[in-house]
Amino acid sequence: MSNYILILVWIVILGIAAMFINVKRPEVVCGEKVERYYVVWAFLIFVPLIIWCGYRGNVGDTSMYISSFYDMPSDFGGIETYMQGVKKDKAFFCFSAVIKCLIGNKPEIYFIILALIQATLLILVYRKYSPEFLFTFFLFIASTDYISWMFNGIRQFMAVTITFACFGLILKKKYIVAILLILLASRFHGSALIVIPFLFVAQGKAWNKKTILIIMATIATVTFIGSFTNLLDSVLAETQYTNVVSDWQSWQDDGTNIFRVLVYAVPAILSFIGKRYLDEANNPCINFCANMSIISTAIYVVSMFTSGIFIGRLPIYFSLYSYILLPWELKNMFNEKSKQFITGAAVLGYLGFYFYSIISMGMI
């Protein structure tokens, strides 16, 4: 049986086991008494995925990462010379070179180490803030984010998970420390800098004036898409992304698939429909997640009309928060009878998208 199906079976097994084993403990999160998964259980959920990352085969950019890994020095003395030839995202390549010096020419172990770090940062946030950790893991799998990022764009995902790990600091309004960590993340991938201004946009209640302005800006961008691409070309002219616009145009990149945009928009749409529930709860964690989900959807909409390869890679900095938001919405916006139906429909919908995606990518 394909690993792409076995990972779903793993989720079902854990779900059944959780019915007979006490896997949660009481905690206080954002001033509210809640139940959260034990840390060991939360890590256990991610273990097969972490190991699989090391043995995923030639998926996406894997061959490029392997080639880059083999080009790195095998001893610490060669790192300085090696780094002189690295032009961008130096922290990632320096960190990778250090790993190689420690483990030798073992790309599988290298990928597992990177996946372990990424998964740990995800777990630290999801275990604490998601009302249903296993369902959050299911969403991460069914959205195919693990394929796109833990199997493919791992350099950017290192930056993404570092910024995501700042969530607790942001809620406590420790912005200086959070920004310093985001600046560190930008040394792994320059795109991480996009997070800084949106930290402040996402503050406050869900669907506040700042997020409405984001939506209006999205509409304006799509309406005047030609002017937007010209402006983007000018803004990026002196950066490491100077050829972005010309590249996506020459590659005939026709934007992000509309089905993906619709799937990622579901939590934001639900937050609009059930805004009164978010207002009544007035939970800073959920408000922030809702606003980040709105930002994610807005950028995805723009990527539909521009580039899925370049613009479509940016929403991941914001869409990870949707996997906290959606379980909360399903738990708090519906009565017990309708909750079961809506949750079942959500599971079927995400499974449909998952199989559509992996089939279209030739995974099975």
N, C-alpha and C positions, 0 to 999 in steps of 0.2 A: 504494500500500500504506500502511496506517495506521502512524503513527509508533510506536504502541504495539506493533506487530509488528516494525518496523524496528529498534527498540532491542535486540530479541532477536537479530535478524540480525547486528547490530553485534557482539554478544558472541561469536557463532559465528565471525565473520570474525577477530576478535582471537585467539580460541582456536586457530584454524587457523594464523594468522600466527606465534603463539608456538611452534609446532612446528618452524618453520624459522628463526626469528630468536632470538638470545640476548637475552632480555628480563629476565634476573635476574642478580644479583650476590651474592657472599657477604657476610653481615653477622653480627654477634653481637647476639642479642636475648635478654634475660633470662639472660645467661650461656651461651647455647647458640648454636653455629654453625649458621646457616640460610641459605637463599637467598631473596632478596626482589626484587621488581620494581624496575627502575630508576625513579627519580622521574618522568622524562619520560614513560615508558610508562604509569605509573599515572595521570598526568594525562590522557594521550591517551584512556584508557578512558572518562573522565568527560566529555570535551569535548562530544560530541553531546547529552548530557543537560543540560549547563549551557546550551548555546545554545537547546535546546528549551524550557527554563524561561522564556525570554523571549518565546516565540511559542507558548505552549501553548493559547491560546484561552481561552474563558470557563469554566475549570474551577474548581469549588468556590468558594472565597472570592475568586477573582481580581478580579471586578468591584468588590468592596468595597475591595481593596487599591489598585486603579487609582483609584477615587474618592477614597480617602484620599490617594493620591499627588498628585492634581491639587489637592487642598485645601492642600497644603504650600506654603510661600513659595518664590519663585523666586530670592530673593537672601538673602545671609547676614544682612542687617540685619533681616529679618522673622522670623528663627528664634526670637528671645527672646519676642516677642509670641505667636507660634504655640505655643510650648511652655507658655505660661501656661494654655492651654486643654486641654492633655493631662493626663489624670487618672491614668493608669497606664502601666506599661511604657515609661517616658519615653525610655530609652536607644534603643529601637528607632525611635521616631518622630523623635528628634533625629538619629540616624544617617541615617535615610531622608531627612530634610529637607536634611542636608548633601549627600547624593548628588544630590538634585534640583537644588540650587544649582550643582552642578558639571556636570550633564549636561543640565539643562533638562527640558521636558515630554516625556520619552521613557520611558514605563513599561516598554517592552520591555528597554531597556538597564538600567533599575533592577532588574528581575527577574533579569537575567543577572548583574549585580554581586552581588546577594544569593546567587544560586545558586553563583557562583564561590567566595564566602567559605565557604558551607556545605560545598561539595564539597571545598575545600582542607582544611578541618578533618577531614572524614571520611577523606580520602586520607592525611593525616599519621598517623592512627592505624591504618587498615586496611593500608596499605602495609608498615608496620613489624611489626605484630603478627599479621596474618592469614597462615596458612601457604599460602593460595592466594587471592591478591588478586582475580583475575578471577572466581572462584567466589563470593567475598564480594560483588562487584559484582552478579553474577547474583541472589544472594539478596535484595539491596537492591531490585533491580528487580522480581523475581517476587513478592516480598511486597507489592508496590504501595506501599511506603513512600515512594517518590519522588513518587507521585501525592498521597498523603495529606499530605505535608510540604513537598516542594519546589515543588509546584503549588498547595497549599492552605494549610495552617497554617504559613506561612513565618515568622511572628513567633515562634511557639513553637519552631520548628525552629532558628532562630538561637540561641536559648537552649540547646536540646538539643545542638547541635554544639559550642558553647563548653564545656559540661560534659563532653562526650565527649572533647574535646581534652585534658582534664586526666588522661587515662588513664595516661600515662607518669609524671606527677607522683605519682599515687596509688600506682603500683607502687614508686616510689622513696620512698614514705612522706613526701613533701613536702606534708603536709596543709594547712599554712597558706596556701601559694601556691594550691593547688587550691581551697580554700574561698573565697579572695578572688576567684578567677576565676568560681566558681559564683555568688557574690554579684553579680558584674558581669553574669552571664547572667540573674540574676533581675530585673535592670533592663530586660532585653529581654522577659522573660516571667516573672511572679511564680512560676509553677509550678516553676521550676528549683530552688527551695529544698528541694523534696522529696528531691533527690539527696543532700544533706549527711548526714542520719543513715544512709542506706543505704551510704555509702562505708565505714563501719565495720562494718556488718552483713555486707558482701560480702568482708571481709578473712578470711584463713585458708583452710583446705582446703574443697573443694567439699562441699556437703551437711553443713556443720558444725552445731553446736547452734543457732546464731543463725538459720540458714536454716530449720531445722526449726521454730523458733518462729514464723517468718513463715508457714509452711504451716499451723501450728496456728491462728494468728491469722486466716488466710484462711478456714479451715473454720468457725471461730467466727463470723466476720463474715457468711458466707453463711447459717449456721444462724439467726442472730439479725439478719437483714437490716433489720428494722424499727427496732430499737434503734440499729443502725449509722447509718442515714440521719438519725435524730433527733440523734444525737451529732454527725454531720458538719454538720448544719444549725446547731447551736449553736457549734461550733468556728469555722465560717466566717462567723459573724454580723457580726463587726466587720472583715472583710477585703474585698478587691475582688471576692471570689467569694461574697458574701453570698446571692445568689439562685440558687446552683447547684442545690440540691435542688429548690426549687419550680419552677425552669425545666425540669429534665428530667422532672419529674412532669407539668407542664402540657403539655409537648411530646409526652408519651406515648413518651418514649425508652425502648425496651424492652431496652436493653443491647447489648453487643458481640456480633456474629454468632459463633455457636459454632464455625463452620469457621475463622474467623480465630484464635480462641483456640487451637484444636487445632494449627494450623499454627505459631503462635508458641511453642507448648509443646514442639514436637519436640526442639529442642536440650537443653532441661532434662530431658525424659524420657530421652533418650539418655545424658545425664550421670549419671542415676541408675542406669540399666541397666549402664553401663560404668564405674561409680564406681572400680573397682579399677584401671582404666587411668589415671584421673586421679590416684589416690593414688600409683601407681607413678611417674608422671611428676613429680608434685609441682611443677608449673610454676605460679608465682604468677600469671602472666598468664591461664592457662586456668582456674585455680581461681576467680579473680575473675570471669571471664566466665561461668563456670558458675553462680556465686551470683547474679550480676546477671540471668542468664536465668531463674533460679528466681523471683527477685523480680518480674520482668516477667510471668511466667506467673501468679503469685499475684494481681497487680493486675488482670490480664486476667480472671481467674476472677471476681473481685469485680465487675468492670465488666459481666459477663454478667447479673448480677442487679440491677444498679443503672443506670448510664448509660454508653452507648457514646460519647456526645458529650463528656462531662466526665471521668468516671473512665477511660474508654477512651482518653483522650489522654495519660494519665500514663505508661503502660508504655514509650513511645518513649525515655524517658530511660535505660531499662535494656535494651530489646530489641536495640539496635544491637550490643551485645556478643555476641549470639547468632550474628552473622555472622562472628565470629572463632572462636567455639566449635564450630559445626557442621563447618566444614572440618577442624578439628583432630580432631574425633571420627571423621569419615569416614577420615581418614588414619591414625589411631593405634589405633582400636578393632576393626579388621577385618583379616583376612589379604588377600593380593592378589586372590584369586578372589572372595571375598565383597565386598570393597571396591568392585569394579567394579559388581557387581549393586546394592549398597545405594546407591552414588552415583547410578547410573542411575535407581533408584527415587525417590531424593530429587529429582532434576532433573524427572522426570515429575510427581511430586506437586506441586512448586512451580509448574510450568507449568500444571497443572490448576487450581490455586488462582488463578494469575494471570489465566487466561482467564475463569474463573468470575467473578472480581472485576470485570474491565474490561467484561465483557458485562453484568453486573448493574448496573454504574454507567452503562451506555449509552455507553461509550467507543467501541465498535465495533459 
